[in-house]
Amino acid sequence: MAAGKEIRNKIKSVENTKKITKAMEMVAASKMRKAQDRMRSARPYSERIRVIASHLSQANSEYVHPFLEKKEDYKKVGLVVISTDKGLCGGLNTNLFRQVLNKVKETESEGKELKAVAIGNKALGFLTRIGIDIVSSSIHLGDSPRLEDFIGSMKEFLDLFNDGELGRIYLCSTKFINTMKQDPKIDLLLPLTSQGFDVPNKYAWDYLYEPDSKIVIEELLKRYVESIIYQAVVENIASEQSARMVAMKSATDNAGNVIDELKLVYNKTRQAGITKELSEIVAGAAAV
């Protein structure tokens, strides 16, 4: 019964794997609820400041912030790629990286150079593999990221834009739709233009500034960049936990199917062994 023993060992191994995937599914479900609450609480602020900043790009002001300047002649493009730190979350990162790769090919075909900021361990590895110049990175943010954990890595990138070295900065992240669906997207982060956002602009906007336009616009646009990046990070974490829960549930179900198939094979093998022994006993008795 050497074959039967080998099958029993396989069944035991798959059962242990099933226990692990089931536990990971339950942990991901618990973390997913917290991540979704964090994401939803940040959405109203980020969406509102997004609208105001978009309107500000059309306002008439005596001060024009570098974030609002449209550069026509530029040679470099920046990418901010946000991914997970860990794997086992289905095709979440793969779907995003596929879009990023298309963007890289499109940009290089236009004769532009690329620089990138990686937020997340998987993004860092991906950008390194395809040979993109990585200005800075932030990894191991955990399940409850703080703005100060990754905004420092963005400062050098934004300084390059202010100095005119970068003509465009794109934000590459995953938007949380629901538990079963997460959409990868690439948005224009800078320069701030009304075309870069899904915001209706039917009117000419103007504002009264207090104390003066420079102070207000600088602080507002700084908060704008911080809020958009933070929202993208928390949405990515919510997407990660949802994708991991679904992936682990699928793995648990598949392990159960494998166990059923192995048990069927084991029973057939055992029955064949018993039948063979009975045949030998009957043959021996007939010979006597």
Residue frames as qw, qx, qy, qz and C-alpha x, y, z in Angstrom:
[[0.000, 0.883, 0.469, 0.000, 0.00, 0.00, 0.00],
 [0.459, -0.246, 0.052, 0.852, 2.87, 2.34, -0.72],
 [0.055, 0.385, 0.445, 0.806, 0.70, 4.23, -3.24],
 [0.391, -0.736, -0.519, -0.190, -2.08, 4.61, -0.67],
 [0.555, -0.573, -0.216, 0.564, 0.35, 6.02, 1.90],
 [0.327, 0.006, 0.244, 0.913, 1.63, 8.52, -0.63],
 [0.146, -0.569, -0.510, -0.628, -1.92, 9.66, -1.42],
 [0.509, -0.725, -0.443, 0.136, -2.69, 10.03, 2.31],
 [0.495, -0.363, -0.037, 0.789, 0.37, 12.27, 2.68],
 [0.122, 0.261, 0.394, 0.873, -0.83, 14.40, -0.24],
 [0.332, -0.694, -0.551, -0.323, -4.29, 14.72, 1.30],
 [0.550, -0.643, -0.310, 0.433, -2.79, 15.79, 4.62],
 [0.400, -0.131, 0.144, 0.896, -0.57, 18.36, 2.88],
 [0.052, -0.435, -0.471, -0.766, -3.49, 19.87, 0.94],
 [0.452, -0.721, -0.523, -0.044, -5.61, 19.96, 4.11],
 [0.508, -0.493, -0.158, 0.689, -2.87, 21.96, 5.86],
 [0.200, 0.096, 0.325, 0.919, -2.76, 24.34, 2.90],
 [0.234, -0.609, -0.593, -0.472, -6.55, 24.71, 3.06],
 [0.489, -0.693, -0.419, 0.325, -6.36, 25.66, 6.74],
 [0.398, -0.299, 0.056, 0.866, -3.79, 28.37, 5.94],
 [0.034, 0.264, 0.469, 0.842, -5.76, 29.85, 3.02],
 [0.348, -0.685, -0.608, -0.200, -8.96, 29.82, 5.09],
 [0.477, -0.623, -0.277, 0.555, -7.23, 31.67, 7.92],
 [0.281, -0.129, 0.239, 0.920, -5.78, 34.21, 5.45],
 [0.098, -0.503, -0.610, -0.604, -9.24, 34.70, 3.94],
 [0.418, -0.754, -0.502, 0.075, -10.72, 35.51, 7.36],
 [0.454, -0.479, -0.064, 0.748, -7.86, 37.88, 8.23],
 [0.176, 0.114, 0.420, 0.883, -8.22, 39.68, 4.89],
 [0.209, -0.653, -0.625, -0.373, -11.99, 40.02, 5.41],
 [0.451, -0.730, -0.356, 0.371, -11.41, 41.64, 8.80],
 [0.375, -0.355, 0.152, 0.843, -8.76, 44.03, 7.46],
 [0.147, 0.375, 0.597, 0.693, -10.88, 44.80, 4.40],
 [0.214, -0.813, -0.535, -0.082, -13.69, 46.31, 6.49],
 [0.416, -0.718, -0.076, 0.553, -11.29, 48.60, 8.32],
 [0.363, -0.123, 0.431, 0.817, -9.55, 49.59, 5.07],
 [0.056, 0.567, 0.638, 0.518, -12.87, 50.37, 3.40],
 [0.291, -0.858, -0.387, 0.169, -13.96, 52.54, 6.34],
 [0.431, -0.542, 0.145, 0.706, -10.65, 54.43, 6.16],
 [0.282, 0.146, 0.579, 0.751, -11.00, 54.87, 2.41],
 [0.050, -0.713, -0.617, -0.330, -14.62, 56.10, 2.55],
 [0.345, -0.823, -0.264, 0.367, -13.86, 58.58, 5.32],
 [0.373, -0.430, 0.283, 0.772, -11.09, 60.15, 3.20],
 [0.360, 0.407, 0.664, 0.514, -13.06, 60.33, -0.05],
 [0.058, 0.907, 0.417, 0.010, -15.25, 63.43, 0.58],
 [0.293, -0.825, 0.150, 0.460, -12.26, 65.64, 1.44],
 [0.434, -0.232, 0.612, 0.620, -10.13, 64.46, -1.47],
 [0.316, 0.546, 0.682, 0.370, -12.98, 64.77, -3.97],
 [0.018, -0.948, -0.294, 0.117, -13.87, 68.28, -2.81],
 [0.309, -0.739, 0.304, 0.516, -10.32, 69.57, -2.85],
 [0.478, 0.085, 0.692, 0.534, -9.95, 67.99, -6.29],
 [0.225, 0.783, 0.540, 0.209, -12.90, 70.06, -7.55],
 [0.170, -0.948, -0.041, 0.266, -11.60, 73.28, -5.98],
 [0.445, -0.489, 0.490, 0.568, -8.11, 72.75, -7.35],
 [0.435, 0.349, 0.682, 0.473, -9.54, 72.06, -10.80],
 [0.088, 0.922, 0.371, 0.064, -11.57, 75.29, -10.65],
 [0.359, -0.814, 0.156, 0.429, -8.47, 77.12, -9.44],
 [0.561, -0.065, 0.553, 0.613, -6.64, 76.10, -12.60],
 [0.251, 0.608, 0.545, 0.520, -9.10, 78.28, -14.55],
 [0.230, -0.886, -0.314, 0.253, -9.25, 81.17, -12.11],
 [0.394, 0.756, -0.061, 0.519, -7.70, 84.52, -12.86],
 [0.650, -0.711, -0.062, 0.262, -4.95, 85.26, -10.38],
 [0.183, 0.927, -0.327, 0.031, -1.94, 87.53, -10.35],
 [0.292, -0.558, 0.776, -0.025, 0.10, 84.59, -9.04],
 [0.872, 0.245, -0.317, -0.282, 0.57, 81.43, -11.10],
 [0.675, -0.488, 0.551, -0.052, 1.84, 78.44, -9.15],
 [0.074, 0.454, -0.818, -0.344, 4.26, 76.05, -10.95],
 [0.359, 0.155, 0.912, -0.127, 1.69, 73.27, -10.48],
 [0.475, 0.677, 0.420, -0.374, -0.67, 75.25, -12.75],
 [0.164, 0.703, -0.435, -0.538, 1.82, 75.97, -15.51],
 [0.906, 0.318, 0.274, -0.048, 1.41, 73.90, -18.65],
 [0.275, -0.606, 0.578, 0.472, 4.83, 73.10, -20.05],
 [0.775, 0.555, -0.027, -0.302, 4.83, 72.62, -23.81],
 [0.613, 0.582, -0.519, 0.129, 8.50, 71.80, -24.38],
 [0.594, -0.568, 0.516, -0.240, 9.55, 69.11, -21.92],
 [0.486, 0.443, -0.745, -0.111, 11.73, 66.02, -22.14],
 [0.165, 0.082, -0.925, 0.331, 10.90, 64.07, -18.99],
 [0.643, -0.376, -0.306, -0.593, 7.72, 62.52, -17.61],
 [0.116, -0.310, 0.792, -0.513, 7.17, 61.32, -14.05],
 [0.674, -0.245, -0.604, -0.348, 5.21, 58.29, -12.87],
 [0.335, -0.357, 0.641, -0.592, 3.97, 57.71, -9.32],
 [0.643, -0.019, -0.711, -0.283, 3.21, 53.97, -9.12],
 [0.476, -0.358, 0.528, -0.606, 1.25, 52.71, -6.10],
 [0.692, 0.045, -0.690, -0.206, 1.13, 48.97, -5.46],
 [0.829, -0.531, -0.054, -0.169, 0.94, 46.50, -2.60],
 [0.156, -0.714, 0.672, -0.117, 3.85, 45.45, -0.41],
 [0.475, -0.154, 0.861, -0.096, 2.80, 41.77, -0.36],
 [0.275, 0.092, -0.761, -0.581, 1.51, 39.28, -2.89],
 [0.019, -0.286, -0.950, 0.123, -1.29, 36.70, -2.79],
 [0.270, 0.515, 0.353, -0.733, -3.87, 39.24, -3.98],
 [0.654, 0.569, 0.498, -0.023, -4.80, 37.83, -7.37],
 [0.574, 0.415, 0.318, 0.631, -4.15, 39.94, -10.45],
 [0.141, -0.933, -0.242, 0.226, -4.36, 43.29, -8.65],
 [0.309, -0.701, 0.338, 0.547, -0.77, 44.37, -9.25],
 [0.478, 0.063, 0.707, 0.518, -0.50, 42.64, -12.63],
 [0.265, 0.771, 0.552, 0.175, -3.45, 44.58, -14.06],
 [0.119, -0.955, -0.001, 0.271, -1.95, 47.88, -12.90],
 [0.438, -0.509, 0.524, 0.523, 1.54, 47.07, -14.16],
 [0.509, 0.374, 0.666, 0.398, 0.13, 46.17, -17.57],
 [0.166, 0.934, 0.305, 0.087, -1.31, 49.68, -17.90],
 [0.327, -0.844, 0.250, 0.344, 1.89, 51.25, -16.58],
 [0.577, -0.152, 0.621, 0.509, 3.90, 49.30, -19.15],
 [0.402, 0.665, 0.537, 0.328, 1.64, 50.58, -21.95],
 [0.065, -0.992, -0.074, 0.081, 2.14, 54.13, -20.65],
 [0.507, -0.597, 0.430, 0.449, 5.90, 53.62, -20.57],
 [0.553, 0.190, 0.636, 0.504, 5.93, 52.40, -24.18],
 [0.231, 0.860, 0.415, 0.186, 3.73, 55.30, -25.28],
 [0.234, -0.942, 0.092, 0.222, 5.94, 57.87, -23.54],
 [0.544, -0.416, 0.536, 0.495, 9.18, 56.40, -24.87],
 [0.522, 0.451, 0.599, 0.407, 7.76, 56.33, -28.40],
 [0.103, 0.966, 0.212, 0.102, 7.28, 60.11, -28.08],
 [0.568, 0.496, -0.270, 0.599, 10.98, 60.50, -27.25],
 [0.380, -0.769, 0.177, -0.482, 10.44, 61.37, -23.57],
 [0.349, 0.246, -0.809, 0.404, 12.50, 60.13, -20.65],
 [0.678, -0.533, -0.388, -0.325, 10.87, 58.59, -17.61],
 [0.104, 0.307, -0.701, 0.635, 11.42, 58.99, -13.88],
 [0.636, -0.411, -0.563, -0.330, 9.35, 57.28, -11.22],
 [0.272, -0.399, 0.609, -0.629, 8.42, 57.15, -7.55],
 [0.557, -0.123, -0.807, -0.152, 7.50, 53.70, -6.22],
 [0.462, -0.335, 0.442, -0.692, 5.04, 53.38, -3.34],
 [0.936, -0.035, 0.191, -0.295, 4.86, 49.72, -2.41],
 [0.504, -0.455, 0.695, 0.235, 7.37, 46.88, -2.60],
 [0.680, 0.356, 0.619, 0.168, 5.83, 45.31, -5.73],
 [0.374, 0.923, 0.088, -0.012, 6.00, 48.64, -7.61],
 [0.223, -0.818, 0.495, 0.191, 9.64, 49.04, -6.65],
 [0.607, -0.158, 0.743, 0.232, 10.47, 45.59, -7.99],
 [0.605, 0.622, 0.490, 0.084, 8.49, 46.12, -11.21],
 [0.222, 0.969, -0.086, -0.072, 10.07, 49.50, -12.02],
 [0.378, -0.653, 0.617, 0.224, 13.52, 48.09, -11.30],
 [0.680, 0.103, 0.700, 0.191, 12.94, 45.16, -13.67],
 [0.541, 0.725, 0.388, 0.180, 11.85, 47.35, -16.60],
 [0.603, 0.074, 0.061, 0.792, 14.76, 49.76, -16.07],
 [0.039, -0.879, -0.258, -0.400, 12.94, 52.96, -15.06],
 [0.310, 0.331, -0.417, 0.788, 14.95, 55.60, -13.18],
 [0.510, -0.665, -0.546, -0.003, 13.53, 55.51, -9.62],
 [0.056, 0.697, -0.205, 0.685, 13.90, 58.85, -7.83],
 [0.227, -0.311, 0.675, -0.630, 12.62, 57.60, -4.45],
 [0.563, -0.200, -0.751, -0.282, 10.45, 54.91, -2.92],
 [0.433, -0.336, 0.495, -0.674, 8.30, 54.11, 0.12],
 [0.621, -0.026, -0.758, -0.198, 7.68, 50.53, 1.16],
 [0.415, -0.250, -0.796, 0.363, 6.23, 48.62, 4.13],
 [0.208, -0.376, 0.005, -0.903, 3.50, 51.18, 4.82],
 [0.092, 0.113, 0.863, -0.484, 1.38, 48.68, 6.76],
 [0.005, -0.542, -0.818, -0.193, -2.39, 48.47, 6.95],
 [0.120, -0.912, -0.355, 0.168, -2.85, 51.96, 8.44],
 [0.586, 0.269, 0.073, 0.761, -0.60, 54.28, 6.42],
 [0.175, -0.819, -0.222, 0.499, 0.14, 57.80, 7.56],
 [0.461, 0.884, 0.054, 0.050, 0.73, 60.70, 5.21],
 [0.147, -0.872, 0.463, 0.061, 4.20, 61.36, 6.60],
 [0.786, -0.192, 0.571, 0.142, 5.22, 57.77, 5.78],
 [0.652, 0.298, 0.540, 0.440, 5.31, 58.42, 2.03],
 [0.234, 0.956, 0.179, -0.014, 4.91, 62.15, 1.36],
 [0.364, -0.756, 0.386, 0.383, 8.65, 62.59, 1.92],
 [0.565, -0.014, 0.682, 0.463, 9.44, 60.42, -1.08],
 [0.379, 0.750, 0.501, 0.207, 7.18, 62.67, -3.18],
 [0.152, -0.907, -0.016, 0.391, 8.91, 65.92, -2.19],
 [0.364, -0.417, 0.557, 0.619, 11.96, 65.37, -4.38],
 [0.349, 0.389, 0.759, 0.389, 9.69, 64.44, -7.28],
 [0.080, 0.903, 0.419, -0.040, 7.59, 67.59, -6.88],
 [0.276, -0.770, 0.210, 0.535, 10.76, 69.68, -6.64],
 [0.403, -0.049, 0.681, 0.610, 11.81, 68.30, -10.03],
 [0.212, 0.690, 0.640, 0.262, 8.47, 69.45, -11.45],
 [0.138, -0.934, -0.168, 0.285, 8.83, 72.89, -9.87],
 [0.353, -0.591, 0.420, 0.592, 12.32, 73.23, -11.37],
 [0.563, 0.624, -0.196, -0.506, 10.99, 72.39, -14.82],
 [0.083, -0.387, 0.896, 0.199, 12.76, 69.04, -15.19],
 [0.213, 0.288, 0.933, 0.012, 9.47, 67.15, -15.40],
 [0.212, -0.058, -0.328, -0.919, 6.72, 68.24, -17.76],
 [0.726, -0.263, -0.310, -0.555, 4.04, 65.80, -16.63],
 [0.109, -0.229, 0.884, -0.393, 3.43, 63.66, -13.55],
 [0.677, -0.146, -0.494, -0.525, 0.99, 60.75, -13.75],
 [0.454, -0.312, 0.668, -0.500, -0.51, 58.90, -10.79],
 [0.601, 0.100, -0.731, -0.307, -0.83, 55.14, -11.39],
 [0.268, -0.162, 0.757, -0.574, -2.99, 53.35, -8.82],
 [0.207, -0.276, -0.912, -0.223, -5.95, 51.02, -8.31],
 [0.383, -0.219, 0.094, -0.892, -9.40, 52.44, -7.62],
 [0.125, 0.138, 0.934, -0.306, -11.68, 50.49, -5.32],
 [0.412, -0.171, -0.450, -0.774, -15.11, 49.87, -6.91],
 [0.810, -0.365, 0.064, -0.455, -16.47, 47.07, -4.75],
 [0.678, -0.451, 0.579, -0.042, -15.31, 43.86, -3.11],
 [0.829, 0.203, 0.496, 0.162, -15.26, 41.98, -6.41],
 [0.573, 0.683, 0.212, 0.400, -13.96, 44.75, -8.67],
 [0.373, -0.747, 0.101, 0.541, -10.92, 47.02, -8.53],
 [0.631, 0.737, 0.172, 0.172, -9.96, 49.13, -11.54],
 [0.594, -0.256, 0.133, 0.751, -6.37, 50.17, -12.38],
 [0.261, 0.925, 0.265, 0.081, -6.14, 53.77, -13.57],
 [0.556, -0.050, 0.048, 0.828, -3.59, 56.35, -14.66],
 [0.015, 0.934, 0.356, -0.028, -4.51, 59.98, -13.93],
 [0.415, 0.564, -0.100, 0.707, -2.70, 63.21, -14.71],
 [0.520, -0.606, -0.412, 0.439, -1.54, 64.56, -11.36],
 [0.137, -0.794, 0.059, 0.589, 0.44, 67.59, -12.52],
 [0.029, -0.062, 0.170, -0.983, 0.16, 70.10, -14.11],
 [0.220, 0.448, 0.737, -0.456, -3.28, 70.78, -12.79],
 [0.198, 0.047, -0.439, -0.875, -5.70, 71.29, -15.68],
 [0.650, 0.112, 0.313, -0.683, -9.44, 70.94, -15.92],
 [0.744, 0.321, -0.467, -0.353, -8.94, 68.34, -18.67],
 [0.288, 0.314, -0.873, 0.236, -7.16, 66.09, -16.20],
 [0.176, 0.088, 0.792, -0.578, -10.27, 65.59, -14.07],
 [0.105, -0.458, -0.811, -0.348, -13.85, 64.49, -14.49],
 [0.080, -0.551, -0.450, 0.699, -15.12, 67.85, -13.28],
 [0.318, 0.742, 0.499, 0.315, -17.59, 69.91, -15.34],
 [0.314, -0.391, -0.025, 0.865, -16.25, 73.38, -16.08],
 [0.254, 0.706, 0.588, 0.303, -19.05, 75.44, -17.61],
 [0.105, -0.982, -0.142, -0.062, -18.13, 78.73, -15.99],
 [0.452, 0.556, -0.354, 0.601, -15.11, 80.97, -15.51],
 [0.680, -0.586, -0.388, 0.208, -13.94, 80.78, -11.91],
 [0.227, 0.625, -0.271, 0.696, -12.53, 83.57, -9.80],
 [0.657, -0.493, -0.504, 0.266, -11.69, 83.87, -6.13],
 [0.131, -0.890, 0.185, -0.395, -11.00, 86.48, -3.47],
 [0.771, 0.066, -0.496, 0.394, -7.79, 85.64, -1.59],
 [0.362, -0.827, 0.193, -0.384, -7.00, 86.42, 2.03],
 [0.223, -0.769, 0.014, 0.598, -4.26, 87.25, 3.01],
 [0.266, 0.649, -0.421, -0.575, -2.92, 86.99, -0.58],
 [0.881, 0.324, -0.154, -0.309, -3.16, 84.68, -3.56],
 [0.445, 0.530, -0.710, 0.129, 0.40, 83.28, -3.28],
 [0.216, -0.284, 0.798, -0.485, 0.02, 81.97, 0.29],
 [0.740, 0.129, 0.367, -0.549, -3.47, 80.57, -0.29],
 [0.806, 0.453, -0.277, -0.263, -2.68, 78.89, -3.62],
 [0.305, 0.505, -0.785, 0.187, 0.59, 77.37, -2.39],
 [0.337, -0.173, 0.780, -0.498, -1.04, 75.87, 0.70],
 [0.782, 0.251, 0.216, -0.528, -4.11, 74.69, -1.19],
 [0.743, 0.487, -0.424, -0.177, -2.16, 72.96, -3.94],
 [0.095, 0.426, -0.849, 0.297, 0.15, 71.38, -1.40],
 [0.536, 0.000, 0.659, -0.528, -2.88, 69.94, 0.40],
 [0.784, 0.404, -0.095, -0.462, -4.30, 68.92, -2.96],
 [0.536, 0.471, -0.700, -0.023, -1.29, 66.78, -3.88],
 [0.105, -0.264, 0.852, -0.440, -1.12, 65.26, -0.41],
 [0.644, 0.119, 0.461, -0.598, -4.83, 64.39, -0.34],
 [0.779, 0.423, -0.269, -0.377, -4.87, 62.84, -3.82],
 [0.422, 0.420, -0.795, 0.116, -1.84, 60.65, -3.09],
 [0.259, -0.159, 0.784, -0.542, -3.15, 59.64, 0.34],
 [0.751, 0.217, 0.218, -0.584, -6.54, 58.75, -1.15],
 [0.708, 0.442, -0.507, -0.214, -4.84, 56.65, -3.82],
 [0.169, 0.357, -0.867, 0.305, -2.83, 54.79, -1.15],
 [0.435, -0.010, 0.688, -0.581, -5.84, 53.98, 1.07],
 [0.792, 0.339, -0.035, -0.506, -7.89, 52.92, -1.97],
 [0.549, 0.450, -0.702, -0.052, -5.07, 50.62, -2.99],
 [0.076, -0.225, 0.869, -0.434, -5.00, 49.05, 0.49],
 [0.655, 0.169, 0.417, -0.608, -8.77, 48.49, 0.41],
 [0.753, 0.451, -0.330, -0.348, -8.40, 46.95, -3.05],
 [0.278, 0.442, -0.841, 0.142, -5.54, 44.75, -1.81],
 [0.316, -0.091, 0.807, -0.492, -7.49, 43.29, 1.10],
 [0.746, 0.319, 0.195, -0.552, -10.58, 42.70, -1.06],
 [0.663, 0.507, -0.509, -0.209, -8.54, 41.02, -3.79],
 [0.106, 0.366, -0.887, 0.262, -6.67, 38.90, -1.22],
 [0.548, 0.024, 0.625, -0.556, -9.91, 37.78, 0.42],
 [0.804, 0.414, -0.027, -0.426, -11.36, 36.71, -2.94],
 [0.502, 0.542, -0.674, -0.029, -8.09, 35.01, -3.97],
 [0.098, -0.286, 0.875, -0.378, -7.82, 33.09, -0.68],
 [0.703, 0.157, 0.430, -0.545, -11.47, 32.01, -0.89],
 [0.766, 0.493, -0.294, -0.288, -10.82, 30.69, -4.38],
 [0.289, 0.486, -0.808, 0.167, -7.69, 28.90, -3.14],
 [0.407, -0.142, 0.747, -0.507, -9.64, 27.36, -0.24],
 [0.805, 0.309, 0.181, -0.474, -12.37, 26.12, -2.59],
 [0.648, 0.546, -0.517, -0.124, -9.78, 24.69, -4.99],
 [0.005, 0.403, -0.861, 0.311, -8.02, 22.91, -2.11],
 [0.636, 0.038, 0.567, -0.522, -11.33, 21.34, -1.11],
 [0.818, 0.449, -0.113, -0.342, -11.85, 20.09, -4.66],
 [0.416, 0.550, -0.720, 0.075, -8.33, 18.63, -4.76],
 [0.293, -0.265, 0.808, -0.436, -8.92, 16.86, -1.44],
 [0.788, 0.212, 0.325, -0.477, -12.16, 15.31, -2.74],
 [0.741, 0.537, -0.361, -0.179, -10.39, 14.09, -5.87],
 [0.194, 0.502, -0.809, 0.239, -7.48, 12.64, -3.87],
 [0.523, -0.127, 0.682, -0.496, -9.87, 10.87, -1.48],
 [0.851, 0.349, 0.056, -0.387, -11.65, 9.32, -4.45],
 [0.585, 0.563, -0.584, 0.022, -8.33, 8.11, -5.89],
 [0.117, -0.416, 0.805, -0.407, -7.30, 6.79, -2.45],
 [0.719, 0.027, 0.486, -0.496, -10.55, 4.85, -2.02],
 [0.838, 0.454, -0.188, -0.238, -10.21, 3.34, -5.47],
 [0.366, 0.564, -0.716, 0.188, -6.61, 2.34, -4.74],
 [0.356, -0.286, 0.743, -0.489, -7.59, 0.85, -1.37],
 [0.834, 0.183, 0.273, -0.442, -10.46, -1.10, -2.92],
 [0.725, 0.534, -0.423, -0.100, -8.18, -2.41, -5.65],
 [0.099, 0.497, -0.800, 0.322, -5.70, -3.56, -3.00],
 [0.584, -0.101, 0.624, -0.509, -8.43, -5.36, -1.01],
 [0.861, 0.363, -0.001, -0.356, -9.78, -7.01, -4.14],
 [0.527, 0.572, -0.626, 0.049, -6.29, -8.18, -5.05],
 [0.160, -0.370, 0.815, -0.416, -5.74, -9.70, -1.57],
 [0.745, 0.084, 0.435, -0.498, -9.10, -11.49, -1.66],
 [0.797, 0.486, -0.267, -0.239, -8.30, -12.89, -5.08],
 [0.301, 0.525, -0.770, 0.201, -4.97, -14.21, -3.80],
 [0.422, -0.205, 0.730, -0.497, -6.66, -15.79, -0.74],
 [0.835, 0.262, 0.210, -0.436, -9.33, -17.47, -2.89],
 [0.674, 0.558, -0.476, -0.087, -6.72, -18.68, -5.38],
 [0.047, 0.467, -0.823, 0.321, -4.63, -20.11, -2.54],
 [0.613, -0.046, 0.602, -0.509, -7.61, -21.87, -0.98],
 [0.849, 0.401, -0.041, -0.341, -8.58, -23.40, -4.36],
 [0.468, 0.575, -0.669, 0.058, -5.02, -24.64, -4.85],
 [0.229, -0.309, 0.825, -0.415, -5.09, -26.38, -1.45]]
